[in-house]
Amino acid sequence: MTKPWWTRALLGRTAVSNPLQDDDSCDPQFETQWRGLIKKRLFVVFAFLGLWVASLEARLIWIQVVDHKEWAGKARLQQERAEPIEAPRGEIRDRLGRLIAYSIPSFDLYASPKNILNEKTGAKVNKDIRLFAAQLCKALTDCDAAEQASIVEKLEKPKASVLLRKAKQMPAEAIEGVRAYAKELGRWQNLVTLQPSEARFYPNMELLAQIVGFLDDKGVGASGVERQFDKLLRGTPGQELVQRDGAGGALMTTVLVPPKPGVSIELTIDLTIQEILARELRRGLEEAGALGGAGLVLDSRTGEVLAMVSLPTYNPNVPGKSTPKQQTNRVVQDLYEPGSTFKIVTLAAALNEGVVTPTTLFDTNGGRLDVPGRSKPITEDKNHNYGVLDVQGILVKSSNVGAAKVGLKLGPDLMLHYASLFGFAKRDPNKGTSRDFSSELTGRIFVPPGGLSQGELATVAYGYQVTSTPLQIAAAMNVFANNGVMVRPRLVRATIDGDVRRVNGPEILGRVVSPETAATMITMLEAVVEDGTGDRAALSRYRVAGKTGTASQVSDGGYSKTDYLVSFAGFVPSRHPRFTIIIVAEKPTKVAAYGGAVSAPIFKRVAEAALHYVGELPSVNAAPAVILSDERPKAPRPRSFDGQPVLTNAGDNTVMPDLTGLTLRDARSALPKSSSLTSTGDGFVVSQSPAAGEPITGRVTVKLQREPAKTGGSGR
């Protein structure tokens, strides 16, 4: 019989059998050779096995003894990992502590497309992504068909991890549903994960959208206060040690460095005044058929922004559903030519430099002015012919020709100097309108390399070739409310870091005009409301100072004859200002496109409601806007003739006579016809403004009572 194959393999040759023998007995010599060969080969095999085992043992000893620390560290990296702890984001509140923006703990929803497509896990959870998305949508409880399709699209990309939902989109029911679905997946539950995060909420929704802004997908401020103060709000992240099992699930966490919460910010905004402004601005724009608009309310004394509204608006809780235009804060990001509201700068500069007085006369006859360097003449609105106007009349009538003539008399150097002081032209970047607004734009005057020509100077004087934001116009108007001083507008009232509250006080940028000039401008701005283009802003119980503005918008390389941006800026009560307000409307279509017709009525309603809210006392009998001084102009005293005062001149000005003791009728007849007289009380004159001997600067105020004074006047 033939020897088995393994025998031949061990012997290395085929055993020779005796053909004459029919049994299986072997040759003794062959047996001896076979055993010796087997022993040698087994020795080699066992020697090899011994060396292999020895090398393994040596390697194990080396790993466990010599390289123990290194390999233990690698093991810890697989089982333990230091991960950041997100710091709680600071809150944003209004000036009374009411919440504007806050965060709550939640979870971001992630999925792992690579693991879902893996054959091993696919056999258990079904490799079909569409089925996985359907199961996940069912777990979320509030997932619609559109979101399910979006999940499928995201999972088709072979990434290690994709974000399916932000924390803000994860209500408690959705979180519990995902957790239950993860348990159903068993050891493959890491296909869908919930990562701790914060959900940012804005409870007032559209009311403060452009002010507060929102966060992007990475939790970074994208606009508004959230962007401007992102570093303060986000805080400092901490660190924790996370121990995980073989499937990647967290077993235990240990906090290594606790996170430091972000700083909370207290804004100057008053939510009640914000609601008033938003309500009245929306109502006014709808009545006017305007495309959009903006409104701003400042605390006249401190420059604090009490309310700021931009329309159209959006909901910052769902910023993805808004357009860039809706997200624009028009108050600080819309540049426009202010038109007639800029005339306050031209006239105040000329008055402050002594170039003109309130009674200086300018001939505007013809309603047009040809200026060298201009291809077209400067004209009045609707070709009005206002005739001869004094400086106050130029402001009251909003005369373009008059303002241009004042600007030409002032000169380019002084014009640019005062424009800079009022917040226009080239400015020190450290003295901008405000530091609190994200993406604030800066208006300016377009000055050619060779300086302003006569034509350009005249154009600037009545508010063209100038760009500004509503905030800049309001800050300029507020100069007069603050006795000639520029106060920086601000939005942040205080910061709260833990238990420490740091208050930001008013910031004075410097004096722009003298107190006397500011008082004169107040009187002139009151006349605009009482007798001029701003009469629809007048209040029955409060005196108002303000100026209208109507500017043509640029269209197809020129100025449109149909599209206008109209505005009204002013402060109230005018003698003791509480609020400085500006209202801007874009492209009104249902009413005449004038600041007096569109913006002034909105101003009136906002001012009246805000003054009622703060309990401001009526100011209809307020003291005159004069600056008391011990120094009186050296002018001759008035003389009497037949019991009647006689008017005397001092230079170009008419000197105020002594009206004490006169009746109101006699006092009126004693004054020039060009002056206006305002009285309080009844009886005889006991006090007057301006005082006797001072130049008459337009409006004259007298106080009457029944007991006549015993000196001066007619004595009746």
C-alpha positions as CSV (number, residue, x, y, z in Angstrom):
1,M,0.0,0.0,0.0
2,T,1.2,3.5,-0.8
3,K,2.4,5.6,2.2
4,P,0.2,8.6,3.2
5,W,1.1,12.0,1.7
6,W,2.1,13.4,5.0
7,T,4.7,10.6,5.4
8,R,6.2,11.4,2.1
9,A,6.2,15.1,2.9
10,L,8.1,14.5,6.2
11,L,10.6,12.1,4.6
12,G,11.2,14.3,1.7
13,R,11.0,11.4,-0.7
14,T,8.7,8.5,-1.6
15,A,9.2,5.4,0.6
16,V,10.2,2.3,-1.4
17,S,8.0,-0.7,-0.8
18,N,8.8,-4.3,-1.6
19,P,6.5,-5.3,-4.4
20,L,6.8,-8.9,-3.3
21,Q,5.5,-8.0,0.2
22,D,1.8,-7.3,0.4
23,D,1.8,-6.1,4.1
24,D,2.6,-2.5,5.4
25,S,5.8,-3.3,7.3
26,C,8.7,-0.9,6.7
27,D,12.3,-1.5,6.1
28,P,14.3,-1.1,9.5
29,Q,16.9,1.1,7.7
30,F,14.1,3.3,6.4
31,E,12.6,3.7,9.9
32,T,15.9,4.9,11.3
33,Q,16.3,7.5,8.6
34,W,12.7,8.7,8.9
35,R,12.9,9.3,12.6
36,G,16.1,11.2,12.5
37,L,14.8,13.5,9.7
38,I,11.6,14.1,11.6
39,K,13.5,15.1,14.7
40,K,15.6,17.7,12.8
41,R,12.7,19.2,11.1
42,L,10.6,19.4,14.2
43,F,13.5,21.1,16.0
44,V,13.6,23.8,13.3
45,V,9.8,24.3,13.5
46,F,9.8,24.5,17.3
47,A,12.9,26.7,17.3
48,F,11.1,29.1,15.0
49,L,8.0,29.1,17.1
50,G,10.2,29.7,20.2
51,L,11.9,32.7,18.6
52,W,8.5,34.1,17.5
53,V,7.0,33.7,21.0
54,A,10.2,35.2,22.5
55,S,10.0,38.2,20.2
56,L,6.4,38.7,21.1
57,E,7.1,38.5,24.8
58,A,10.0,40.9,24.4
59,R,7.8,43.4,22.5
60,L,5.1,43.1,25.1
61,I,7.7,43.7,27.9
62,W,9.1,46.7,25.9
63,I,5.6,48.2,25.4
64,Q,4.4,47.6,29.0
65,V,7.7,48.5,30.7
66,V,9.9,50.7,28.6
67,D,7.3,52.5,26.5
68,H,4.5,52.3,29.0
69,K,3.9,56.0,29.3
70,E,3.8,56.5,25.6
71,W,1.3,53.7,24.9
72,A,-0.8,54.6,27.9
73,G,-1.1,58.1,26.6
74,K,-2.2,56.8,23.2
75,A,-4.8,54.7,24.9
76,R,-6.0,57.7,26.8
77,L,-6.3,59.6,23.6
78,Q,-8.7,56.9,22.3
79,Q,-10.7,56.8,25.5
80,E,-10.3,60.3,26.8
81,R,-10.3,63.7,25.1
82,A,-10.1,67.2,26.3
83,E,-12.9,69.1,24.7
84,P,-13.9,72.8,24.9
85,I,-16.9,73.9,27.0
86,E,-18.9,76.6,25.3
87,A,-19.2,79.7,27.5
88,P,-22.8,81.0,28.2
89,R,-23.3,84.0,25.9
90,G,-24.1,87.3,27.7
91,E,-27.6,88.7,27.7
92,I,-28.8,91.9,26.1
93,R,-31.3,94.1,28.0
94,D,-32.9,97.5,27.6
95,R,-32.3,100.4,30.0
96,L,-35.0,99.1,32.4
97,G,-33.6,95.5,32.4
98,R,-36.1,94.0,30.1
99,L,-34.7,91.0,28.1
100,I,-33.9,91.7,24.4
101,A,-31.6,88.7,23.7
102,Y,-30.8,85.6,25.8
103,S,-29.6,82.0,25.4
104,I,-30.8,78.7,26.8
105,P,-29.0,75.3,26.9
106,S,-29.9,73.0,24.0
107,F,-28.3,70.7,21.4
108,D,-27.1,70.8,17.8
109,L,-28.2,67.8,15.8
110,Y,-25.4,66.0,13.7
111,A,-25.3,62.9,11.6
112,S,-22.4,60.8,10.2
113,P,-22.9,60.2,6.4
114,K,-19.7,58.1,6.2
115,N,-21.0,55.7,8.9
116,I,-24.4,55.5,7.4
117,L,-22.9,54.4,4.1
118,N,-20.6,51.9,5.7
119,E,-21.4,48.3,4.8
120,K,-21.1,47.0,8.4
121,T,-23.4,49.5,9.9
122,G,-25.6,49.6,6.8
123,A,-26.5,45.9,7.3
124,K,-28.0,46.8,10.6
125,V,-29.7,50.3,10.1
126,N,-30.3,49.9,6.4
127,K,-28.0,51.5,3.9
128,D,-30.8,53.5,2.3
129,I,-30.2,57.2,3.2
130,R,-33.8,58.0,2.3
131,L,-35.2,55.5,4.8
132,F,-32.7,56.8,7.5
133,A,-33.9,60.4,6.8
134,A,-37.5,59.4,7.0
135,Q,-36.9,57.6,10.4
136,L,-35.0,60.6,11.7
137,C,-37.7,63.0,10.6
138,K,-40.3,60.9,12.4
139,A,-38.2,61.1,15.5
140,L,-37.9,64.9,15.3
141,T,-41.8,65.2,15.4
142,D,-41.9,68.6,13.7
143,C,-40.0,67.7,10.4
144,D,-41.8,68.4,7.2
145,A,-41.2,67.1,3.7
146,A,-38.9,70.0,2.7
147,E,-36.7,69.4,5.7
148,Q,-36.6,65.6,5.0
149,A,-35.4,66.3,1.5
150,S,-32.7,68.7,2.8
151,I,-31.5,66.0,5.2
152,V,-31.2,63.5,2.4
153,E,-29.2,66.0,0.4
154,K,-26.8,66.7,3.3
155,L,-26.3,62.9,4.0
156,E,-25.5,62.1,0.4
157,K,-22.1,64.0,0.9
158,P,-19.5,61.5,2.2
159,K,-18.5,63.6,5.3
160,A,-17.6,62.5,8.8
161,S,-20.2,64.8,10.3
162,V,-22.9,67.2,9.0
163,L,-25.1,69.7,10.9
164,L,-28.8,68.9,10.4
165,R,-30.3,71.3,12.9
166,K,-29.1,74.2,15.1
167,A,-29.9,74.3,18.8
168,K,-32.6,77.0,18.2
169,Q,-34.5,74.6,16.0
170,M,-34.5,71.8,18.6
171,P,-37.5,71.9,20.9
172,A,-37.7,69.5,23.9
173,E,-39.9,67.1,21.9
174,A,-37.4,66.9,19.1
175,I,-34.5,66.2,21.5
176,E,-36.4,63.4,23.2
177,G,-37.4,61.9,19.9
178,V,-33.7,61.8,18.7
179,R,-32.6,60.3,21.9
180,A,-35.2,57.5,21.6
181,Y,-34.2,56.9,18.0
182,A,-30.5,56.6,19.0
183,K,-31.4,53.9,21.5
184,E,-33.2,52.0,18.8
185,L,-30.0,52.1,16.7
186,G,-28.1,50.4,19.6
187,R,-24.4,50.2,19.1
188,W,-24.7,52.4,16.0
189,Q,-26.4,55.2,17.9
190,N,-23.4,57.5,17.0
191,L,-24.8,57.7,13.5
192,V,-26.9,60.6,14.9
193,T,-25.6,62.7,17.8
194,L,-26.7,65.6,19.9
195,Q,-24.0,68.0,20.8
196,P,-24.5,70.5,23.7
197,S,-24.9,74.1,22.4
198,E,-26.9,77.2,23.2
199,A,-30.1,78.5,21.5
200,R,-30.2,82.3,21.1
201,F,-33.7,83.8,21.3
202,Y,-35.0,87.3,20.6
203,P,-38.3,87.7,22.3
204,N,-39.2,91.0,20.7
205,M,-38.8,89.6,17.2
206,E,-39.1,92.4,14.6
207,L,-39.2,95.3,17.0
208,L,-35.4,95.5,17.6
209,A,-34.1,93.4,14.7
210,Q,-31.6,95.7,13.1
211,I,-30.4,97.0,16.5
212,V,-29.7,93.6,18.1
213,G,-28.8,91.5,15.0
214,F,-28.4,87.8,15.0
215,L,-25.8,84.9,15.2
216,D,-24.5,83.0,12.2
217,D,-24.4,79.2,12.0
218,K,-21.1,79.1,14.0
219,G,-22.6,81.1,16.8
220,V,-20.7,84.3,15.9
221,G,-22.4,87.7,15.8
222,A,-23.4,88.5,12.2
223,S,-25.0,91.9,12.6
224,G,-26.1,94.6,15.1
225,V,-25.0,94.5,18.7
226,E,-24.4,90.8,18.4
227,R,-21.6,91.5,15.9
228,Q,-20.3,94.8,17.4
229,F,-19.8,93.3,20.8
230,D,-19.3,89.7,19.9
231,K,-16.0,89.3,21.9
232,L,-17.6,90.6,25.0
233,L,-20.8,88.6,24.7
234,R,-19.3,85.2,23.9
235,G,-17.1,84.9,27.0
236,T,-14.2,82.6,27.5
237,P,-14.6,78.8,26.7
238,G,-13.7,76.2,29.4
239,Q,-12.3,72.7,29.0
240,E,-13.5,69.3,30.1
241,L,-12.1,65.7,30.0
242,V,-14.5,63.3,28.2
243,Q,-14.1,59.5,28.6
244,R,-15.7,57.5,25.8
245,D,-16.6,53.9,25.2
246,G,-15.6,51.8,22.1
247,A,-18.6,53.1,20.2
248,G,-17.6,56.7,20.9
249,G,-20.3,57.4,23.5
250,A,-19.5,59.6,26.5
251,L,-19.1,57.7,29.7
252,M,-17.9,60.4,32.1
253,T,-16.8,64.0,31.9
254,T,-14.6,66.0,34.2
255,V,-14.4,69.8,34.1
256,L,-10.8,70.9,33.8
257,V,-11.3,74.7,33.3
258,P,-14.7,76.2,33.9
259,P,-16.0,78.5,31.2
260,K,-16.3,82.2,31.9
261,P,-19.8,83.6,30.9
262,G,-19.9,86.4,28.5
263,V,-20.5,90.0,29.5
264,S,-24.1,91.2,29.5
265,I,-25.0,94.4,27.8
266,E,-27.5,97.0,28.9
267,L,-28.6,99.2,26.0
268,T,-29.9,102.7,26.2
269,I,-33.1,101.6,24.4
270,D,-36.4,102.1,26.1
271,L,-38.7,99.3,24.8
272,T,-41.8,101.5,25.4
273,I,-40.5,104.4,23.3
274,Q,-39.2,101.8,20.8
275,E,-42.8,100.5,20.4
276,I,-44.1,104.0,20.0
277,L,-41.7,104.8,17.3
278,A,-42.2,101.5,15.4
279,R,-46.0,101.9,15.6
280,E,-46.1,105.5,14.4
281,L,-43.5,105.1,11.8
282,R,-45.2,102.0,10.3
283,R,-48.5,103.9,10.3
284,G,-47.1,107.0,8.7
285,L,-45.3,105.1,6.0
286,E,-48.4,103.2,5.1
287,E,-50.5,106.4,5.0
288,A,-47.9,107.9,2.7
289,G,-47.4,104.8,0.5
290,A,-43.6,105.0,1.2
291,L,-41.2,102.3,0.2
292,G,-39.4,102.3,3.6
293,G,-38.2,104.6,6.3
294,A,-36.2,105.1,9.5
295,G,-36.8,106.8,12.8
296,L,-34.5,107.7,15.7
297,V,-35.2,109.1,19.2
298,L,-32.2,110.5,21.2
299,D,-32.1,111.7,24.8
300,S,-31.2,115.3,24.0
301,R,-29.1,115.8,27.1
302,T,-27.0,112.5,27.1
303,G,-27.1,111.4,23.4
304,E,-28.5,108.0,24.4
305,V,-30.4,106.2,21.7
306,L,-33.9,105.6,23.2
307,A,-35.4,104.2,20.1
308,M,-34.3,103.3,16.6
309,V,-36.5,101.7,13.9
310,S,-35.8,100.7,10.3
311,L,-38.6,99.5,8.0
312,P,-39.0,97.1,6.4
313,T,-37.7,94.8,9.1
314,Y,-37.3,91.0,9.8
315,N,-37.4,88.4,12.5
316,P,-33.9,87.8,13.9
317,N,-35.0,84.4,15.2
318,V,-35.2,83.2,11.5
319,P,-32.7,85.5,9.7
320,G,-32.6,83.1,6.7
321,K,-36.0,84.2,5.7
322,S,-35.0,87.8,5.3
323,T,-33.4,89.9,2.6
324,P,-30.2,92.1,2.9
325,K,-32.4,95.2,2.6
326,Q,-34.6,94.1,5.6
327,Q,-31.4,93.5,7.6
328,T,-30.1,97.0,6.8
329,N,-30.2,99.4,9.7
330,R,-31.2,102.5,7.7
331,V,-30.4,104.9,10.6
332,V,-26.7,104.2,10.4
333,Q,-26.2,102.4,7.0
334,D,-28.3,104.4,4.6
335,L,-26.4,107.3,3.0
336,Y,-28.5,110.1,1.4
337,E,-28.3,113.7,0.5
338,P,-30.0,115.5,3.4
339,G,-31.3,118.4,1.3
340,S,-32.9,121.2,3.4
341,T,-32.1,119.8,6.8
342,F,-28.4,120.6,6.1
343,K,-29.3,124.3,5.9
344,I,-29.1,124.4,9.7
345,V,-25.3,123.8,9.4
346,T,-25.0,126.6,6.8
347,L,-27.0,129.2,8.7
348,A,-25.5,128.3,12.1
349,A,-22.0,128.6,10.8
350,A,-22.7,132.0,9.2
351,L,-24.3,133.3,12.5
352,N,-21.5,132.0,14.6
353,E,-18.9,133.6,12.5
354,G,-20.7,136.9,12.5
355,V,-21.0,136.8,8.7
356,V,-24.8,137.4,9.0
357,T,-27.3,138.2,11.8
358,P,-30.9,137.0,12.0
359,T,-32.1,140.2,10.4
360,T,-29.6,140.3,7.5
361,L,-31.6,140.5,4.3
362,F,-31.1,138.5,1.1
363,D,-32.8,139.1,-2.2
364,T,-34.2,135.8,-3.6
365,N,-36.4,137.5,-6.1
366,G,-37.0,135.5,-9.3
367,G,-36.6,132.2,-7.4
368,R,-33.4,131.4,-9.1
369,L,-29.6,132.0,-8.8
370,D,-27.0,131.6,-11.5
371,V,-23.7,130.7,-10.0
372,P,-20.4,130.4,-12.0
373,G,-19.3,126.8,-12.3
374,R,-22.9,125.4,-12.3
375,S,-24.5,124.4,-15.6
376,K,-28.0,124.9,-14.1
377,P,-29.2,127.7,-11.9
378,I,-30.2,127.1,-8.3
379,T,-34.0,127.3,-8.1
380,E,-36.7,127.3,-5.4
381,D,-39.1,124.4,-5.0
382,K,-41.9,124.7,-7.6
383,N,-40.3,128.0,-8.7
384,H,-41.5,130.0,-5.7
385,N,-40.5,133.6,-5.5
386,Y,-40.0,134.5,-1.8
387,G,-38.7,138.0,-2.5
388,V,-36.5,139.6,0.2
389,L,-35.8,137.3,3.2
390,D,-33.9,137.7,6.4
391,V,-31.9,134.7,7.7
392,Q,-34.8,133.4,9.8
393,G,-37.1,133.7,6.7
394,I,-34.6,131.6,4.7
395,L,-34.9,128.8,7.3
396,V,-38.7,129.2,7.7
397,K,-39.4,129.2,3.9
398,S,-36.5,126.7,3.3
399,S,-35.2,128.9,0.5
400,N,-32.6,127.2,-1.7
401,V,-31.5,130.5,-3.2
402,G,-31.2,132.2,0.2
403,A,-29.2,129.3,1.7
404,A,-26.9,129.3,-1.3
405,K,-26.3,133.1,-1.0
406,V,-25.5,132.6,2.7
407,G,-23.0,129.8,1.8
408,L,-21.3,132.0,-0.8
409,K,-20.9,134.7,1.8
410,L,-19.5,132.2,4.3
411,G,-16.9,130.9,2.0
412,P,-15.6,127.3,1.3
413,D,-13.1,127.2,4.2
414,L,-15.5,128.1,6.9
415,M,-18.2,125.9,5.3
416,L,-16.0,122.8,5.4
417,H,-14.7,123.7,8.9
418,Y,-18.2,123.8,10.4
419,A,-19.4,120.8,8.4
420,S,-16.6,118.9,10.1
421,L,-17.6,120.2,13.5
422,F,-21.2,119.2,12.9
423,G,-20.1,115.6,12.0
424,F,-19.7,115.8,8.2
425,A,-16.8,116.1,5.8
426,K,-13.5,114.6,6.9
427,R,-13.4,113.7,10.5
428,D,-11.2,112.2,13.1
429,P,-12.0,108.5,13.1
430,N,-11.9,108.6,16.9
431,K,-14.6,111.2,16.9
432,G,-17.1,109.6,14.7
433,T,-20.8,109.7,15.2
434,S,-20.8,106.6,17.5
435,R,-18.7,103.6,18.3
436,D,-21.7,101.4,19.3
437,F,-23.1,100.6,15.8
438,S,-22.1,97.7,13.6
439,S,-21.2,98.6,10.0
440,E,-21.9,102.4,10.5
441,L,-21.3,104.4,7.3
442,T,-19.9,107.9,7.4
443,G,-21.3,110.6,5.3
444,R,-19.1,113.3,3.8
445,I,-18.9,116.3,1.5
446,F,-17.5,115.6,-2.0
447,V,-14.6,118.0,-2.3
448,P,-12.5,118.1,-5.5
449,P,-8.7,118.2,-5.2
450,G,-8.7,121.9,-6.0
451,G,-11.3,122.7,-3.3
452,L,-14.9,123.7,-3.6
453,S,-15.8,126.0,-6.5
454,Q,-18.4,128.7,-6.2
455,G,-21.0,126.5,-7.8
456,E,-20.1,123.5,-5.5
457,L,-20.1,125.7,-2.5
458,A,-23.6,127.0,-3.3
459,T,-24.8,123.4,-3.9
460,V,-23.4,122.2,-0.5
461,A,-25.0,125.2,1.3
462,Y,-28.5,123.9,0.6
463,G,-27.8,120.2,1.2
464,Y,-26.6,118.6,-2.0
465,Q,-23.2,117.2,-2.9
466,V,-23.4,116.0,0.8
467,T,-24.1,112.5,2.1
468,S,-25.2,111.7,5.6
469,T,-27.0,109.1,7.6
470,P,-30.1,109.9,9.7
471,L,-27.9,109.4,12.8
472,Q,-25.6,112.2,11.6
473,I,-28.4,114.6,11.0
474,A,-29.9,113.9,14.4
475,A,-26.6,114.5,16.1
476,A,-26.1,117.8,14.2
477,M,-29.6,118.9,15.2
478,N,-28.9,117.9,18.8
479,V,-26.1,120.5,18.9
480,F,-28.6,123.3,19.3
481,A,-30.6,121.3,22.0
482,N,-27.3,121.1,23.9
483,N,-26.5,124.8,24.0
484,G,-24.0,124.5,21.1
485,V,-22.2,121.3,22.2
486,M,-21.9,118.1,20.3
487,V,-22.7,115.0,22.3
488,R,-21.8,111.6,20.9
489,P,-24.8,109.3,20.3
490,R,-24.5,106.0,22.1
491,L,-26.4,102.7,22.3
492,V,-24.7,100.9,25.2
493,R,-25.6,102.2,28.6
494,A,-23.7,99.7,30.7
495,T,-21.9,96.4,30.7
496,I,-22.4,93.8,33.4
497,D,-19.5,91.4,34.1
498,G,-20.6,89.0,36.8
499,D,-21.6,91.3,39.7
500,V,-19.8,94.4,38.3
501,R,-21.8,96.9,36.4
502,R,-19.9,99.5,34.5
503,V,-21.9,102.6,33.3
504,N,-21.0,104.5,30.2
505,G,-21.5,108.2,30.8
506,P,-22.2,111.0,28.2
507,E,-19.3,111.8,25.9
508,I,-18.9,115.5,24.9
509,L,-17.1,115.8,21.6
510,G,-16.6,119.6,21.9
511,R,-18.3,122.9,21.3
512,V,-19.6,123.6,17.8
513,V,-21.3,127.0,18.1
514,S,-21.6,129.5,20.9
515,P,-24.5,129.4,23.3
516,E,-25.8,132.7,21.8
517,T,-25.8,131.1,18.3
518,A,-27.5,128.0,19.6
519,A,-30.2,130.1,21.3
520,T,-30.8,132.1,18.1
521,M,-31.1,128.9,16.1
522,I,-33.6,127.5,18.5
523,T,-35.8,130.6,18.0
524,M,-35.5,130.2,14.2
525,L,-36.2,126.5,14.3
526,E,-39.3,127.2,16.4
527,A,-40.4,129.6,13.7
528,V,-40.1,126.8,11.1
529,V,-42.6,124.8,13.1
530,E,-44.9,127.6,14.0
531,D,-45.0,129.5,10.7
532,G,-43.0,127.5,8.2
533,T,-42.7,124.2,6.4
534,G,-42.8,122.2,9.6
535,D,-46.1,123.4,10.9
536,R,-47.5,119.8,10.9
537,A,-45.0,118.9,13.6
538,A,-46.4,121.5,16.1
539,L,-47.8,120.3,19.4
540,S,-50.5,122.0,21.4
541,R,-48.8,121.7,24.8
542,Y,-45.1,121.8,23.9
543,R,-42.9,124.1,21.8
544,V,-41.1,122.3,19.0
545,A,-37.9,123.2,17.1
546,G,-37.2,121.5,13.9
547,K,-36.4,121.5,10.2
548,T,-37.9,119.7,7.2
549,G,-35.9,118.1,4.4
550,T,-36.8,117.0,0.9
551,A,-34.1,115.6,-1.4
552,S,-34.3,114.1,-4.9
553,Q,-32.9,110.7,-5.2
554,V,-30.2,109.9,-7.8
555,S,-31.6,108.0,-10.8
556,D,-29.9,107.0,-14.1
557,G,-27.0,109.3,-13.5
558,G,-29.2,112.3,-12.6
559,Y,-31.7,113.4,-10.0
560,S,-35.2,111.9,-10.2
561,K,-38.2,114.1,-10.5
562,T,-40.5,111.6,-8.9
563,D,-38.5,109.8,-6.3
564,Y,-37.8,111.7,-3.1
565,L,-36.4,111.0,0.3
566,V,-38.2,113.3,2.8
567,S,-37.3,114.0,6.5
568,F,-38.0,116.0,9.6
569,A,-35.5,116.5,12.4
570,G,-36.2,118.4,15.6
571,F,-36.2,118.4,19.4
572,V,-38.9,118.9,22.0
573,P,-39.6,120.7,24.3
574,S,-37.5,123.3,22.4
575,R,-36.5,125.4,25.5
576,H,-35.7,122.5,27.7
577,P,-35.1,119.6,25.2
578,R,-35.9,116.1,26.3
579,F,-36.0,114.2,22.9
580,T,-34.2,114.8,19.6
581,I,-36.1,112.9,16.9
582,I,-35.6,112.4,13.2
583,I,-38.0,110.7,10.8
584,V,-37.0,109.7,7.2
585,A,-39.3,108.3,4.5
586,E,-38.3,106.9,1.1
587,K,-40.4,107.5,-2.0
588,P,-43.8,108.4,-0.6
589,T,-46.5,107.9,-3.3
590,K,-49.9,108.6,-1.7
591,V,-49.2,112.2,-0.5
592,A,-47.0,115.1,-1.6
593,A,-43.3,114.1,-1.3
594,Y,-42.3,116.7,1.3
595,G,-40.8,116.4,4.8
596,G,-43.5,118.7,6.1
597,A,-46.3,116.5,4.7
598,V,-44.9,113.0,5.4
599,S,-42.3,113.1,8.2
600,A,-43.5,116.0,10.3
601,P,-46.8,114.3,11.3
602,I,-45.0,111.2,12.3
603,F,-42.6,113.3,14.4
604,K,-45.6,114.9,16.1
605,R,-47.2,111.6,17.1
606,V,-44.0,110.1,18.3
607,A,-43.0,113.2,20.3
608,E,-46.4,113.6,21.9
609,A,-46.6,109.9,23.0
610,A,-43.1,109.9,24.3
611,L,-43.5,113.1,26.3
612,H,-46.7,111.7,27.8
613,Y,-44.9,108.5,28.6
614,V,-42.1,110.2,30.6
615,G,-44.6,112.7,32.2
616,E,-43.0,115.8,30.7
617,L,-44.8,119.0,31.9
618,P,-46.2,121.3,29.2
619,S,-43.9,124.0,27.9
620,V,-46.3,126.4,26.1
621,N,-45.3,129.2,28.5
622,A,-41.6,128.4,28.5
623,A,-38.9,131.0,29.2
624,P,-37.4,132.7,26.1
625,A,-34.2,131.1,24.6
626,V,-31.8,133.8,25.6
627,I,-28.4,133.5,27.3
628,L,-28.1,135.7,30.4
629,S,-24.9,137.7,30.6
630,D,-23.6,140.5,32.7
631,E,-22.3,142.3,29.6
632,R,-24.7,144.3,27.6
633,P,-24.0,145.7,24.1
634,K,-22.9,149.3,24.3
635,A,-25.7,150.9,22.4
636,P,-27.7,154.2,23.1
637,R,-30.7,153.8,25.4
638,P,-34.1,154.5,23.7
639,R,-35.7,157.9,24.2
640,S,-39.3,158.8,24.8
641,F,-41.4,161.3,22.9
642,D,-45.0,162.1,24.0
643,G,-45.1,159.0,26.1
644,Q,-44.1,156.6,23.2
645,P,-40.7,154.9,22.9
646,V,-38.5,155.9,20.0
647,L,-36.6,153.3,17.9
648,T,-32.8,153.8,17.7
649,N,-30.2,152.1,15.5
650,A,-26.8,150.7,16.5
651,G,-24.9,149.9,13.3
652,D,-27.0,147.7,11.1
653,N,-29.4,146.6,13.9
654,T,-32.4,148.2,15.5
655,V,-32.1,148.6,19.2
656,M,-34.8,147.3,21.5
657,P,-36.8,150.1,23.2
658,D,-37.9,149.9,26.9
659,L,-41.5,148.6,26.8
660,T,-42.0,148.4,30.5
661,G,-45.4,149.7,31.6
662,L,-46.9,149.7,28.1
663,T,-50.0,147.9,27.1
664,L,-49.7,145.0,24.6
665,R,-51.1,147.2,21.8
666,D,-48.7,150.0,22.5
667,A,-45.8,147.6,22.8
668,R,-46.6,146.1,19.4
669,S,-46.8,149.5,17.7
670,A,-43.4,150.5,19.3
671,L,-41.7,147.6,17.5
672,P,-40.6,147.3,13.8
673,K,-43.1,145.7,11.6
674,S,-40.6,143.0,10.6
675,S,-40.4,141.7,14.2
676,S,-42.9,139.3,15.8
677,L,-44.3,139.7,19.3
678,T,-45.2,136.9,21.7
679,S,-46.8,137.7,25.1
680,T,-47.8,135.9,28.3
681,G,-50.3,137.1,30.9
682,D,-52.4,140.2,30.6
683,G,-52.2,143.8,31.7
684,F,-49.1,145.8,31.3
685,V,-45.5,144.9,30.3
686,V,-43.4,144.0,33.3
687,S,-40.5,142.2,31.5
688,Q,-39.2,141.9,28.0
689,S,-36.8,139.9,25.8
690,P,-34.5,141.2,24.3
691,A,-33.8,143.7,27.1
692,A,-33.9,147.4,26.4
693,G,-30.8,148.5,24.6
694,E,-30.1,145.1,22.9
695,P,-30.4,144.5,19.2
696,I,-33.7,143.2,18.0
697,T,-33.1,139.7,16.5
698,G,-36.5,138.8,15.3
699,R,-38.9,137.4,17.9
700,V,-39.7,139.6,20.9
701,T,-41.3,138.2,24.1
702,V,-43.0,140.2,26.8
703,K,-44.6,139.3,30.1
704,L,-47.8,141.2,31.2
705,Q,-49.5,141.6,34.5
706,R,-52.2,143.8,36.0
707,E,-49.8,146.0,38.2
708,P,-48.1,148.4,35.8
709,A,-44.5,149.2,36.3
710,K,-43.9,152.8,37.4
711,T,-41.0,153.6,35.2
712,G,-40.6,153.8,31.4
713,G,-43.2,153.7,28.6
714,S,-46.4,155.6,28.6
715,G,-47.3,154.8,32.2
716,R,-50.9,154.0,31.2
